[in-house]
Amino acid sequence: MPKKFDETEHRIQEALQAYHDRENPKITAIAREFSVDYQRLLRRVHGGESRSARQGPNKCLDKPQEQALIS
């Protein structure tokens, strides 16, 4: 992975931790504090995955289905 992606991902993880640790978190303030994109942080707070963790759009089968087909 590129170094910039790793740094951004690390900041997002820290921001998510801060969001969960605070009693009354404000996503806008946390995004500014950790220098991350507001929309990206909002998506992650609501359960979204990073691009590297998501399945590609042209995949029809998930991992268990693919393994069953192979065997």
Summary of the structure (lengths in Angstrom):
residues: 71
radius of gyration: 16.0
end to end distance: 31.4
largest distance: 50.2
contacts: 142
relative contact order: 0.12
helix: 61%
strand: 0%
